[in-house]
Amino acid sequence: MNKQTYYSGTGRRKTAIAQVKLTAGNGAIIVNNRPFEEWLPNAEERLVVIKPLIVTENAGKFNATVKVIGGGLAGQRDAISHGIARALQAFDDNLKTVLRQHKLLTRDPRAKERKKAGLKRARKAPQYTKR
């Protein structure tokens, strides 16, 4: 039987879902068949995505291929980070403690609250009129 050549992880945030595959390489990240730098031009936001690799001292050791759907840019960014953390855990279970300390394995449960009947949004009520 062949040895597994990649490690996969699925990350989620709000309504975004990211499927991440890590392979041995030089640190290239491809998101939806586009280079990482083109997909996310802001350097500070790119740090959020590669934080699991930096924290575990694996930056530059893995190539990541990511397929992300749903949500907006912020949700997709956090979903990719979550997926990379899960894939690193699949690579080496000893990294779990480091990833947990930096809260990278916990799925962020915050999502948009549904609109309620009689309200304008989830909680905003129409202005009260006395007369």
CNS distance restraints for C-alpha pairs under 8 A (distance, minus, plus):
assign (resid   5 and name CA) (resid  23 and name CA) 6.63 0.50 0.50
assign (resid   6 and name CA) (resid  21 and name CA) 6.19 0.50 0.50
assign (resid   6 and name CA) (resid  22 and name CA) 5.44 0.50 0.50
assign (resid   6 and name CA) (resid  23 and name CA) 4.75 0.50 0.50
assign (resid   6 and name CA) (resid  24 and name CA) 7.62 0.50 0.50
assign (resid   7 and name CA) (resid  21 and name CA) 5.58 0.50 0.50
assign (resid   7 and name CA) (resid  22 and name CA) 5.09 0.50 0.50
assign (resid   7 and name CA) (resid  23 and name CA) 6.68 0.50 0.50
assign (resid   7 and name CA) (resid  87 and name CA) 5.44 0.50 0.50
assign (resid   7 and name CA) (resid  88 and name CA) 7.38 0.50 0.50
assign (resid   7 and name CA) (resid  90 and name CA) 6.21 0.50 0.50
assign (resid   7 and name CA) (resid  91 and name CA) 6.03 0.50 0.50
assign (resid   8 and name CA) (resid  19 and name CA) 7.29 0.50 0.50
assign (resid   8 and name CA) (resid  20 and name CA) 5.46 0.50 0.50
assign (resid   8 and name CA) (resid  21 and name CA) 4.43 0.50 0.50
assign (resid   8 and name CA) (resid  22 and name CA) 6.22 0.50 0.50
assign (resid   8 and name CA) (resid  83 and name CA) 7.84 0.50 0.50
assign (resid   8 and name CA) (resid  86 and name CA) 7.48 0.50 0.50
assign (resid   8 and name CA) (resid  87 and name CA) 4.77 0.50 0.50
assign (resid   8 and name CA) (resid  90 and name CA) 7.19 0.50 0.50
assign (resid   9 and name CA) (resid  19 and name CA) 6.13 0.50 0.50
assign (resid   9 and name CA) (resid  20 and name CA) 5.25 0.50 0.50
assign (resid   9 and name CA) (resid  21 and name CA) 6.70 0.50 0.50
assign (resid   9 and name CA) (resid  83 and name CA) 4.76 0.50 0.50
assign (resid   9 and name CA) (resid  84 and name CA) 6.34 0.50 0.50
assign (resid   9 and name CA) (resid  85 and name CA) 7.52 0.50 0.50
assign (resid   9 and name CA) (resid  86 and name CA) 4.86 0.50 0.50
assign (resid   9 and name CA) (resid  87 and name CA) 4.24 0.50 0.50
assign (resid   9 and name CA) (resid  88 and name CA) 7.98 0.50 0.50
assign (resid   9 and name CA) (resid  90 and name CA) 7.60 0.50 0.50
assign (resid  10 and name CA) (resid  17 and name CA) 7.12 0.50 0.50
assign (resid  10 and name CA) (resid  18 and name CA) 5.66 0.50 0.50
assign (resid  10 and name CA) (resid  19 and name CA) 4.72 0.50 0.50
assign (resid  10 and name CA) (resid  20 and name CA) 6.14 0.50 0.50
assign (resid  10 and name CA) (resid  82 and name CA) 7.36 0.50 0.50
assign (resid  10 and name CA) (resid  83 and name CA) 4.57 0.50 0.50
assign (resid  10 and name CA) (resid  84 and name CA) 7.92 0.50 0.50
assign (resid  10 and name CA) (resid  86 and name CA) 6.87 0.50 0.50
assign (resid  10 and name CA) (resid  87 and name CA) 7.71 0.50 0.50
assign (resid  11 and name CA) (resid  17 and name CA) 5.86 0.50 0.50
assign (resid  11 and name CA) (resid  18 and name CA) 5.07 0.50 0.50
assign (resid  11 and name CA) (resid  19 and name CA) 6.59 0.50 0.50
assign (resid  11 and name CA) (resid  20 and name CA) 7.75 0.50 0.50
assign (resid  11 and name CA) (resid  78 and name CA) 7.94 0.50 0.50
assign (resid  11 and name CA) (resid  79 and name CA) 4.56 0.50 0.50
assign (resid  11 and name CA) (resid  80 and name CA) 5.85 0.50 0.50
assign (resid  11 and name CA) (resid  81 and name CA) 7.12 0.50 0.50
assign (resid  11 and name CA) (resid  82 and name CA) 4.56 0.50 0.50
assign (resid  11 and name CA) (resid  83 and name CA) 3.73 0.50 0.50
assign (resid  11 and name CA) (resid  84 and name CA) 7.49 0.50 0.50
assign (resid  11 and name CA) (resid  86 and name CA) 7.38 0.50 0.50
assign (resid  11 and name CA) (resid 107 and name CA) 7.78 0.50 0.50
assign (resid  12 and name CA) (resid  16 and name CA) 5.72 0.50 0.50
assign (resid  12 and name CA) (resid  17 and name CA) 4.70 0.50 0.50
assign (resid  12 and name CA) (resid  18 and name CA) 6.35 0.50 0.50
assign (resid  12 and name CA) (resid  78 and name CA) 7.56 0.50 0.50
assign (resid  12 and name CA) (resid  79 and name CA) 4.50 0.50 0.50
assign (resid  12 and name CA) (resid  80 and name CA) 7.69 0.50 0.50
assign (resid  12 and name CA) (resid  82 and name CA) 6.73 0.50 0.50
assign (resid  12 and name CA) (resid  83 and name CA) 7.37 0.50 0.50
assign (resid  12 and name CA) (resid 107 and name CA) 6.70 0.50 0.50
assign (resid  12 and name CA) (resid 108 and name CA) 7.96 0.50 0.50
assign (resid  13 and name CA) (resid  17 and name CA) 6.82 0.50 0.50
assign (resid  13 and name CA) (resid  75 and name CA) 5.30 0.50 0.50
assign (resid  13 and name CA) (resid  76 and name CA) 7.01 0.50 0.50
assign (resid  13 and name CA) (resid  78 and name CA) 6.18 0.50 0.50
assign (resid  13 and name CA) (resid  79 and name CA) 4.99 0.50 0.50
assign (resid  13 and name CA) (resid 107 and name CA) 6.87 0.50 0.50
assign (resid  13 and name CA) (resid 108 and name CA) 6.11 0.50 0.50
assign (resid  13 and name CA) (resid 109 and name CA) 7.26 0.50 0.50
assign (resid  13 and name CA) (resid 110 and name CA) 7.93 0.50 0.50
assign (resid  13 and name CA) (resid 111 and name CA) 7.91 0.50 0.50
assign (resid  14 and name CA) (resid  71 and name CA) 6.77 0.50 0.50
assign (resid  14 and name CA) (resid  75 and name CA) 5.88 0.50 0.50
assign (resid  14 and name CA) (resid 108 and name CA) 7.77 0.50 0.50
assign (resid  14 and name CA) (resid 109 and name CA) 7.23 0.50 0.50
assign (resid  14 and name CA) (resid 110 and name CA) 6.54 0.50 0.50
assign (resid  14 and name CA) (resid 111 and name CA) 4.86 0.50 0.50
assign (resid  14 and name CA) (resid 112 and name CA) 7.44 0.50 0.50
assign (resid  15 and name CA) (resid  70 and name CA) 5.66 0.50 0.50
assign (resid  15 and name CA) (resid  71 and name CA) 4.88 0.50 0.50
assign (resid  15 and name CA) (resid  75 and name CA) 7.14 0.50 0.50
assign (resid  15 and name CA) (resid 111 and name CA) 7.63 0.50 0.50
assign (resid  16 and name CA) (resid  68 and name CA) 6.99 0.50 0.50
assign (resid  16 and name CA) (resid  69 and name CA) 5.74 0.50 0.50
assign (resid  16 and name CA) (resid  70 and name CA) 4.35 0.50 0.50
assign (resid  16 and name CA) (resid  71 and name CA) 4.50 0.50 0.50
assign (resid  16 and name CA) (resid  72 and name CA) 7.32 0.50 0.50
assign (resid  16 and name CA) (resid  75 and name CA) 5.66 0.50 0.50
assign (resid  16 and name CA) (resid  76 and name CA) 5.30 0.50 0.50
assign (resid  16 and name CA) (resid  79 and name CA) 6.33 0.50 0.50
assign (resid  17 and name CA) (resid  68 and name CA) 5.66 0.50 0.50
assign (resid  17 and name CA) (resid  69 and name CA) 5.57 0.50 0.50
assign (resid  17 and name CA) (resid  70 and name CA) 6.42 0.50 0.50
assign (resid  17 and name CA) (resid  76 and name CA) 7.03 0.50 0.50
assign (resid  17 and name CA) (resid  79 and name CA) 6.08 0.50 0.50
assign (resid  17 and name CA) (resid  80 and name CA) 7.95 0.50 0.50
assign (resid  18 and name CA) (resid  66 and name CA) 6.58 0.50 0.50
assign (resid  18 and name CA) (resid  67 and name CA) 5.65 0.50 0.50
assign (resid  18 and name CA) (resid  68 and name CA) 4.18 0.50 0.50
assign (resid  18 and name CA) (resid  69 and name CA) 6.57 0.50 0.50
assign (resid  18 and name CA) (resid  76 and name CA) 7.03 0.50 0.50
assign (resid  18 and name CA) (resid  79 and name CA) 5.57 0.50 0.50
assign (resid  18 and name CA) (resid  80 and name CA) 5.41 0.50 0.50
assign (resid  18 and name CA) (resid  83 and name CA) 6.30 0.50 0.50
assign (resid  19 and name CA) (resid  66 and name CA) 5.64 0.50 0.50
assign (resid  19 and name CA) (resid  67 and name CA) 5.20 0.50 0.50
assign (resid  19 and name CA) (resid  68 and name CA) 6.29 0.50 0.50
assign (resid  19 and name CA) (resid  80 and name CA) 7.60 0.50 0.50
assign (resid  19 and name CA) (resid  83 and name CA) 6.52 0.50 0.50
assign (resid  20 and name CA) (resid  64 and name CA) 6.58 0.50 0.50
assign (resid  20 and name CA) (resid  65 and name CA) 5.82 0.50 0.50
assign (resid  20 and name CA) (resid  66 and name CA) 4.59 0.50 0.50
assign (resid  20 and name CA) (resid  67 and name CA) 6.66 0.50 0.50
assign (resid  20 and name CA) (resid  80 and name CA) 7.10 0.50 0.50
assign (resid  20 and name CA) (resid  83 and name CA) 5.63 0.50 0.50
assign (resid  20 and name CA) (resid  84 and name CA) 6.18 0.50 0.50
assign (resid  20 and name CA) (resid  87 and name CA) 7.02 0.50 0.50
assign (resid  21 and name CA) (resid  64 and name CA) 5.59 0.50 0.50
assign (resid  21 and name CA) (resid  65 and name CA) 5.21 0.50 0.50
assign (resid  21 and name CA) (resid  66 and name CA) 6.48 0.50 0.50
assign (resid  21 and name CA) (resid  84 and name CA) 7.98 0.50 0.50
assign (resid  21 and name CA) (resid  87 and name CA) 7.09 0.50 0.50
assign (resid  22 and name CA) (resid  62 and name CA) 5.94 0.50 0.50
assign (resid  22 and name CA) (resid  63 and name CA) 5.64 0.50 0.50
assign (resid  22 and name CA) (resid  64 and name CA) 4.65 0.50 0.50
assign (resid  22 and name CA) (resid  65 and name CA) 6.64 0.50 0.50
assign (resid  22 and name CA) (resid  84 and name CA) 7.67 0.50 0.50
assign (resid  22 and name CA) (resid  87 and name CA) 6.71 0.50 0.50
assign (resid  22 and name CA) (resid  88 and name CA) 7.90 0.50 0.50
assign (resid  23 and name CA) (resid  62 and name CA) 5.42 0.50 0.50
assign (resid  23 and name CA) (resid  63 and name CA) 5.23 0.50 0.50
assign (resid  23 and name CA) (resid  64 and name CA) 6.49 0.50 0.50
assign (resid  24 and name CA) (resid  61 and name CA) 6.09 0.50 0.50
assign (resid  24 and name CA) (resid  62 and name CA) 4.58 0.50 0.50
assign (resid  24 and name CA) (resid  63 and name CA) 5.99 0.50 0.50
assign (resid  25 and name CA) (resid  60 and name CA) 7.18 0.50 0.50
assign (resid  25 and name CA) (resid  61 and name CA) 5.48 0.50 0.50
assign (resid  25 and name CA) (resid  62 and name CA) 4.65 0.50 0.50
assign (resid  25 and name CA) (resid  63 and name CA) 4.94 0.50 0.50
assign (resid  26 and name CA) (resid  60 and name CA) 4.86 0.50 0.50
assign (resid  26 and name CA) (resid  61 and name CA) 5.38 0.50 0.50
assign (resid  26 and name CA) (resid  62 and name CA) 5.92 0.50 0.50
assign (resid  26 and name CA) (resid  63 and name CA) 6.12 0.50 0.50
assign (resid  27 and name CA) (resid  59 and name CA) 6.33 0.50 0.50
assign (resid  27 and name CA) (resid  60 and name CA) 3.92 0.50 0.50
assign (resid  27 and name CA) (resid  61 and name CA) 5.70 0.50 0.50
assign (resid  27 and name CA) (resid  62 and name CA) 5.02 0.50 0.50
assign (resid  27 and name CA) (resid  63 and name CA) 4.74 0.50 0.50
assign (resid  27 and name CA) (resid  64 and name CA) 7.34 0.50 0.50
assign (resid  28 and name CA) (resid  36 and name CA) 7.82 0.50 0.50
assign (resid  28 and name CA) (resid  60 and name CA) 7.70 0.50 0.50
assign (resid  28 and name CA) (resid  62 and name CA) 7.40 0.50 0.50
assign (resid  28 and name CA) (resid  63 and name CA) 4.80 0.50 0.50
assign (resid  28 and name CA) (resid  64 and name CA) 6.39 0.50 0.50
assign (resid  29 and name CA) (resid  35 and name CA) 6.42 0.50 0.50
assign (resid  29 and name CA) (resid  36 and name CA) 5.37 0.50 0.50
assign (resid  29 and name CA) (resid  63 and name CA) 5.72 0.50 0.50
assign (resid  29 and name CA) (resid  64 and name CA) 4.65 0.50 0.50
assign (resid  29 and name CA) (resid  65 and name CA) 5.98 0.50 0.50
assign (resid  29 and name CA) (resid  66 and name CA) 7.56 0.50 0.50
assign (resid  30 and name CA) (resid  34 and name CA) 5.48 0.50 0.50
assign (resid  30 and name CA) (resid  35 and name CA) 4.80 0.50 0.50
assign (resid  30 and name CA) (resid  36 and name CA) 5.38 0.50 0.50
assign (resid  30 and name CA) (resid  64 and name CA) 6.26 0.50 0.50
assign (resid  30 and name CA) (resid  65 and name CA) 4.96 0.50 0.50
assign (resid  30 and name CA) (resid  66 and name CA) 6.02 0.50 0.50
assign (resid  31 and name CA) (resid  35 and name CA) 6.24 0.50 0.50
assign (resid  31 and name CA) (resid  36 and name CA) 5.82 0.50 0.50
assign (resid  31 and name CA) (resid  39 and name CA) 6.88 0.50 0.50
assign (resid  31 and name CA) (resid  65 and name CA) 6.27 0.50 0.50
assign (resid  31 and name CA) (resid  66 and name CA) 4.73 0.50 0.50
assign (resid  31 and name CA) (resid  67 and name CA) 6.04 0.50 0.50
assign (resid  31 and name CA) (resid  68 and name CA) 7.24 0.50 0.50
assign (resid  32 and name CA) (resid  65 and name CA) 7.98 0.50 0.50
assign (resid  32 and name CA) (resid  66 and name CA) 6.16 0.50 0.50
assign (resid  32 and name CA) (resid  67 and name CA) 5.09 0.50 0.50
assign (resid  32 and name CA) (resid  68 and name CA) 6.60 0.50 0.50
assign (resid  34 and name CA) (resid  38 and name CA) 6.70 0.50 0.50
assign (resid  34 and name CA) (resid  39 and name CA) 6.35 0.50 0.50
assign (resid  35 and name CA) (resid  39 and name CA) 6.29 0.50 0.50
assign (resid  36 and name CA) (resid  40 and name CA) 6.08 0.50 0.50
assign (resid  37 and name CA) (resid  41 and name CA) 5.31 0.50 0.50
assign (resid  37 and name CA) (resid  46 and name CA) 7.89 0.50 0.50
assign (resid  40 and name CA) (resid  45 and name CA) 7.23 0.50 0.50
assign (resid  40 and name CA) (resid  46 and name CA) 6.53 0.50 0.50
assign (resid  41 and name CA) (resid  46 and name CA) 7.75 0.50 0.50
assign (resid  42 and name CA) (resid  46 and name CA) 6.42 0.50 0.50
assign (resid  43 and name CA) (resid  47 and name CA) 6.47 0.50 0.50
assign (resid  44 and name CA) (resid  48 and name CA) 6.98 0.50 0.50
assign (resid  45 and name CA) (resid  49 and name CA) 6.86 0.50 0.50
assign (resid  45 and name CA) (resid  77 and name CA) 7.69 0.50 0.50
assign (resid  46 and name CA) (resid  50 and name CA) 6.45 0.50 0.50
assign (resid  47 and name CA) (resid  51 and name CA) 5.76 0.50 0.50
assign (resid  48 and name CA) (resid  77 and name CA) 7.47 0.50 0.50
assign (resid  48 and name CA) (resid  78 and name CA) 7.39 0.50 0.50
assign (resid  48 and name CA) (resid  81 and name CA) 6.88 0.50 0.50
assign (resid  49 and name CA) (resid  77 and name CA) 6.05 0.50 0.50
assign (resid  49 and name CA) (resid  78 and name CA) 6.70 0.50 0.50
assign (resid  49 and name CA) (resid  80 and name CA) 6.27 0.50 0.50
assign (resid  49 and name CA) (resid  81 and name CA) 4.55 0.50 0.50
assign (resid  50 and name CA) (resid  54 and name CA) 6.39 0.50 0.50
assign (resid  50 and name CA) (resid  59 and name CA) 7.70 0.50 0.50
assign (resid  50 and name CA) (resid  81 and name CA) 6.57 0.50 0.50
assign (resid  50 and name CA) (resid  84 and name CA) 7.91 0.50 0.50
assign (resid  51 and name CA) (resid  55 and name CA) 5.97 0.50 0.50
assign (resid  51 and name CA) (resid  81 and name CA) 7.20 0.50 0.50
assign (resid  52 and name CA) (resid  56 and name CA) 6.21 0.50 0.50
assign (resid  52 and name CA) (resid  81 and name CA) 6.79 0.50 0.50
assign (resid  52 and name CA) (resid  84 and name CA) 6.65 0.50 0.50
assign (resid  52 and name CA) (resid  85 and name CA) 5.44 0.50 0.50
assign (resid  52 and name CA) (resid  88 and name CA) 7.95 0.50 0.50
assign (resid  52 and name CA) (resid  99 and name CA) 6.86 0.50 0.50
assign (resid  52 and name CA) (resid 104 and name CA) 6.84 0.50 0.50
assign (resid  53 and name CA) (resid  57 and name CA) 5.97 0.50 0.50
assign (resid  53 and name CA) (resid  58 and name CA) 4.88 0.50 0.50
assign (resid  53 and name CA) (resid  59 and name CA) 4.87 0.50 0.50
assign (resid  53 and name CA) (resid  84 and name CA) 7.70 0.50 0.50
assign (resid  53 and name CA) (resid  85 and name CA) 7.73 0.50 0.50
assign (resid  53 and name CA) (resid  88 and name CA) 7.99 0.50 0.50
assign (resid  54 and name CA) (resid  58 and name CA) 6.15 0.50 0.50
assign (resid  54 and name CA) (resid  59 and name CA) 5.36 0.50 0.50
assign (resid  55 and name CA) (resid  98 and name CA) 7.38 0.50 0.50
assign (resid  55 and name CA) (resid  99 and name CA) 7.45 0.50 0.50
assign (resid  56 and name CA) (resid  95 and name CA) 6.76 0.50 0.50
assign (resid  56 and name CA) (resid  98 and name CA) 6.90 0.50 0.50
assign (resid  56 and name CA) (resid  99 and name CA) 7.44 0.50 0.50
assign (resid  58 and name CA) (resid  62 and name CA) 7.05 0.50 0.50
assign (resid  66 and name CA) (resid  80 and name CA) 7.39 0.50 0.50
assign (resid  68 and name CA) (resid  76 and name CA) 6.61 0.50 0.50
assign (resid  68 and name CA) (resid  80 and name CA) 7.50 0.50 0.50
assign (resid  69 and name CA) (resid  76 and name CA) 7.48 0.50 0.50
assign (resid  70 and name CA) (resid  76 and name CA) 7.41 0.50 0.50
assign (resid  71 and name CA) (resid  75 and name CA) 5.72 0.50 0.50
assign (resid  71 and name CA) (resid  76 and name CA) 6.31 0.50 0.50
assign (resid  72 and name CA) (resid  76 and name CA) 6.07 0.50 0.50
assign (resid  73 and name CA) (resid  77 and name CA) 5.99 0.50 0.50
assign (resid  74 and name CA) (resid  78 and name CA) 6.33 0.50 0.50
assign (resid  75 and name CA) (resid  79 and name CA) 6.06 0.50 0.50
assign (resid  76 and name CA) (resid  80 and name CA) 6.15 0.50 0.50
assign (resid  77 and name CA) (resid  81 and name CA) 6.46 0.50 0.50
assign (resid  78 and name CA) (resid  82 and name CA) 6.21 0.50 0.50
assign (resid  79 and name CA) (resid  83 and name CA) 6.12 0.50 0.50
assign (resid  80 and name CA) (resid  84 and name CA) 6.13 0.50 0.50
assign (resid  81 and name CA) (resid  85 and name CA) 6.29 0.50 0.50
assign (resid  81 and name CA) (resid 104 and name CA) 7.46 0.50 0.50
assign (resid  82 and name CA) (resid  86 and name CA) 6.33 0.50 0.50
assign (resid  82 and name CA) (resid 104 and name CA) 6.12 0.50 0.50
assign (resid  82 and name CA) (resid 105 and name CA) 6.18 0.50 0.50
assign (resid  82 and name CA) (resid 106 and name CA) 7.75 0.50 0.50
assign (resid  82 and name CA) (resid 107 and name CA) 7.13 0.50 0.50
assign (resid  83 and name CA) (resid  87 and name CA) 6.17 0.50 0.50
assign (resid  84 and name CA) (resid  88 and name CA) 6.14 0.50 0.50
assign (resid  85 and name CA) (resid  89 and name CA) 6.29 0.50 0.50
assign (resid  85 and name CA) (resid  99 and name CA) 6.90 0.50 0.50
assign (resid  85 and name CA) (resid 104 and name CA) 6.20 0.50 0.50
assign (resid  85 and name CA) (resid 105 and name CA) 6.09 0.50 0.50
assign (resid  86 and name CA) (resid  90 and name CA) 6.35 0.50 0.50
assign (resid  86 and name CA) (resid 105 and name CA) 6.54 0.50 0.50
assign (resid  87 and name CA) (resid  91 and name CA) 6.29 0.50 0.50
assign (resid  88 and name CA) (resid  92 and name CA) 6.28 0.50 0.50
assign (resid  88 and name CA) (resid  93 and name CA) 7.96 0.50 0.50
assign (resid  88 and name CA) (resid  95 and name CA) 7.23 0.50 0.50
assign (resid  89 and name CA) (resid  93 and name CA) 4.99 0.50 0.50
assign (resid  89 and name CA) (resid  94 and name CA) 7.50 0.50 0.50
assign (resid  89 and name CA) (resid  95 and name CA) 5.96 0.50 0.50
assign (resid  89 and name CA) (resid  96 and name CA) 5.75 0.50 0.50
assign (resid  92 and name CA) (resid  96 and name CA) 7.83 0.50 0.50
assign (resid  95 and name CA) (resid  99 and name CA) 6.24 0.50 0.50
assign (resid  96 and name CA) (resid 100 and name CA) 5.99 0.50 0.50
assign (resid  96 and name CA) (resid 105 and name CA) 8.00 0.50 0.50
assign (resid  97 and name CA) (resid 101 and name CA) 6.17 0.50 0.50
assign (resid  98 and name CA) (resid 102 and name CA) 6.60 0.50 0.50
assign (resid  99 and name CA) (resid 103 and name CA) 6.24 0.50 0.50
assign (resid  99 and name CA) (resid 104 and name CA) 5.30 0.50 0.50
assign (resid  99 and name CA) (resid 105 and name CA) 6.16 0.50 0.50
assign (resid 100 and name CA) (resid 104 and name CA) 5.95 0.50 0.50
assign (resid 100 and name CA) (resid 105 and name CA) 5.81 0.50 0.50
assign (resid 100 and name CA) (resid 106 and name CA) 7.44 0.50 0.50
assign (resid 113 and name CA) (resid 122 and name CA) 6.04 0.50 0.50
assign (resid 114 and name CA) (resid 121 and name CA) 7.92 0.50 0.50
assign (resid 114 and name CA) (resid 122 and name CA) 5.66 0.50 0.50
assign (resid 115 and name CA) (resid 119 and name CA) 7.22 0.50 0.50
assign (resid 115 and name CA) (resid 120 and name CA) 7.50 0.50 0.50
assign (resid 115 and name CA) (resid 121 and name CA) 5.12 0.50 0.50
assign (resid 115 and name CA) (resid 122 and name CA) 4.12 0.50 0.50
assign (resid 115 and name CA) (resid 123 and name CA) 7.59 0.50 0.50
assign (resid 116 and name CA) (resid 120 and name CA) 7.89 0.50 0.50
assign (resid 116 and name CA) (resid 121 and name CA) 6.88 0.50 0.50
assign (resid 116 and name CA) (resid 122 and name CA) 5.55 0.50 0.50
assign (resid 116 and name CA) (resid 123 and name CA) 7.50 0.50 0.50
assign (resid 118 and name CA) (resid 125 and name CA) 7.44 0.50 0.50
assign (resid 119 and name CA) (resid 123 and name CA) 6.62 0.50 0.50
assign (resid 119 and name CA) (resid 124 and name CA) 5.88 0.50 0.50
assign (resid 119 and name CA) (resid 125 and name CA) 4.73 0.50 0.50
assign (resid 119 and name CA) (resid 126 and name CA) 6.47 0.50 0.50
assign (resid 120 and name CA) (resid 124 and name CA) 5.52 0.50 0.50
assign (resid 120 and name CA) (resid 125 and name CA) 5.82 0.50 0.50
assign (resid 120 and name CA) (resid 126 and name CA) 6.54 0.50 0.50
assign (resid 121 and name CA) (resid 125 and name CA) 7.53 0.50 0.50
